[in-house]
């Protein structure tokens, strides 16, 4: 996924965007979330007993007729946050301990990277986002609401393990397991994370080949794809 450019001030004040972000806030307030500004759209945040959860709506396109957004999810462990000096008061979804793009967590026939709301049928669009929140996003976050749930997701690998842009998923899993369950659990989690990492290493050539095959079907040269240890494709197993 390409990174979304920060929203300029004039876009933040766009009437359609104000209406859209207000509608989203109303959906999430019922579930204990509060709206927060982000550099590329709008987010909703809630604090639970052990975790903080963020749903980020990043703007891809904004015109007088429609708004198009991607949706990303982030979860922070309070225990792991205490190991930092400060978050700086900012919540950036891709800096979360657990982070993923919603489209990656949905079935292939229903998941897509962008969601568009048209001004001509605005209420229908907002209703679809309310349904998406109830039927998809909240159940996903409900499985990531505690430290134990985060450790379980990480050690299992697969899509629910999230992305690993910083390369510290394994370290976080072991540290959190030790804090939440003691040395024996940490040792077991360390073993599982080693297995997950090895599986990702073996799967990496296949993932890169699939990306190359996709790019070669597009009308530009795919030679810019380079084998890189921190390619996000390696973070899915």
N, C-alpha and C positions, 0 to 999 in steps of 0.2 A: 504494500500500500504506500502510495506517495504521501509525503507529509503535507498537511493542510497549512496554507499560509495564514498568519494571524489576521483576524478581522480588523479592518480599519475602523476608526471611530464612526465614520459616516454610515458604515454598514451596520454597526451596533444600533444605530438610531433609525434604521430603515423601518417603516411602518409594518411591513410584512414580517420582518424578523422579530420586532417587538411583540407582535401578535402571536407569532409561532412560539417564541421562548416563554411567553406568559402562559400559553396553553399547556406547554410541557410542564411548567412549574406546578400548575394546578393538578395535573395528573399525579405527580410525584409527592406533593405535600400530603396526600392521603396515606402515604406509606412511610412517613417519617423523614423524607428527604427535604433538604432546603436548597434553593438555587444559589449557585455561585458563578461569578464571571470566569470565563476562560479566554485565552488569547485567540482561540480559533472558533469560538462558538459559545455554547452555554453548557453548564454542568449542573448536576444535582447530587448532593452529598448527604450521607447519613452516618451517624456514629452509633455503633452497636457496642455491646459489652466488651468484645475482644477485637473488633475490627472497625475500620472506617471504609465505606464503600462509595464509589463515584461512578456515575453514568455520564459520559461526555458526548455531547452532540457537536460534531465538527462540521462547519459549513464548507461544502464543496462548490456550491453555486447559489447565487442569490440575485434574483431579478424581480421586477415588479409583478411578474406572473407566477413565480414559484421559488421555493427554497429547497435545496438538496443537501442532505446531511449524511455523514457516516456516524456510526455509534460505536464507542469503545467503552470498556468496563475496566475498572481498577479497584483493587482491594489492598488495604494496608493493615498489617498486624500491629496492634498497640505495643506489644512486647518488643517487636523489632524496631518500632519507631523510637522507643526509649533508648536504643543503642546509638541513635543519632543525636547530635547536639541540638538540631532544630530542623523543622521542615521549612522554615522561613515564612510560615503562614500561607504558603502556596501549595495547591494540590494539582499536580500535573499527572494525568492519567498514565502516561508511559513511564513515569518514575515509580509507579505503585509496585508493591512487593509481588502482587499478582496482576497481570494485565493481559487483555486480549481484545481483538476486534469482534464485535457481535456476530458478524457474518461468518466467521470461522467456527462458531459454536452452533450454527444452525444447520439443519439438513440441506443437502445440496440443492434440492428443488425449491426451497423456501428462503434460503440465505442469499443475500446479495449485499454488495458493498455500500450502495447508496439508497437512501429513501427520499422520495420527492413528495412535497405537499404543494398542490396547486391552489392559487388564490381563488380559482373558480369553484372549487369544491373543498374549501378549507376545513369545514367541520368534519367532513368524511376523512380527511387526512389526519386531523388531530385524533379522531376516534380510532383510526388504525394504529396510531402510536400508543394510545391508551391500551388497546388490546395487546400490542406487542409487549408493553410493560408487564401486563398481568400474566400473559401466557408464556412468555419466554425469558425476559430479563430478570424479573423477580425470582422465578424458580432457579435460575443460574446463580444469582447472588445468594439465594437461600442455602445453596450448597457450599458457600464460601463465607459463612458468617462467623466462624470460630477459628482459632489457631489450629485445632485438630483437623478441621475441614480443609484448611489451606495445606497442611502437611500431607493429608491424604491425597489431595489433587496433585501436588507436586510429585509425590513418590510413585503415583500410578502412571505418569507419563501421559501421552495422548493430548488431545485438544484441550481438555480441562486443566492441564498443567499450565496453560498460559504461555505467553511469549517470554523471551529471556534476553531482552536487549542489552542489559548490563552484564550478563553472564554470571549472576550471583544467585540464581534460583536454587542450586544445590546447596550452597552455603547457608542460605536463608532457611531451607528445609531442615537441615541438620541443627542449626542453632535454635530454631523454634521448637523442634522436637525435644531438644535437651531442656529448654526452659519450661515446656509444657508437660513433658512426660519423663524426664530424667535420662541418665546416660544410656540405659539399655535401649530405650526407644530411639535415641539419637544414633546409636550404632546400627540398628536395623534400618533406619531411614537412610543413613550414609550408604549402606550396601545397596539399597533399592535405587538411590540416585546414581550410583555408579553404573548400575544396569541400564537405567534410562539414558545416561550419557553415552554409553557404548552403543545402545540401539540407535540413538540419534546419529552417531558417527557413521554407523553402517548404512543408515538410510539416506545419508546426505547425498551421495552420488545420484540416487534415484530422484530425490527432490530437485536437484539441480538440473537433471536431464528433463524432467517434466516442465520446468520453467523455460529451459531452452526450446523445447518443442513448442510451447505456447508462443514464445516470442518469435520463433521462426515462421509462425503462421500469420504474423502481423506485418504490415508494410514498412518495416525498417530492420536494420541490421542488428542481430542479437549478440554481436561479438563483444559488446560492452559488459556482458555478464562475466564476472570473474569469480573464480573459486575463492571464497573468503571464509575464514573460521567463524566470523560473527554474523554470517548470513542468517537472517531470521528464519529461513527455511529449515535450518538445522534444529530449531527450537521446537519443532512439531514432530511427534513420533507416531 
